[in-house]
Amino acid sequence: MSFQNPLNADLALSSSTCSCGRHSSQTVHDEALVSDEHRLTRVVESAVVRAIFPNDQSRRAFLRKVGTATALAAI
């Protein structure tokens, strides 16, 4: 769409799609971006926690003792 002739009077230069052109609106685009970032954050958190606590029992015991917020800050 961005490569259309800007001097053609029959074409609309503005569109209701997002900046990348894959979503129906910029709002939908922004929501998808937040969702992707959240998913990536969870993947990284999971990898780090698995590396530190390969055993589920030790991970659970640590989380029960210090709490989630403190564990996240410590990690």
HELIX and SHEET records of a PDB file:
HELIX    1   1 GLN A   26  ILE A   52  1                                  27    
HELIX    2   2 ASP A   56  VAL A   66  1                                  11    
HELIX    3   3 THR A   68  ALA A   74  1                                   7    
END                                                                             
